[in-house]
Amino acid sequence: MSEKLESIAKSLTIRAEKEAPWL
């Protein structure tokens, strides 16, 4: 379960960095 959450968080972070490069 934690592995799924980690992969989801990673994909969300990558998408956020692509859409809004303010990190």
Residue pairs with C-beta under 8 A, 6 or more apart in sequence:
16 23
17 23
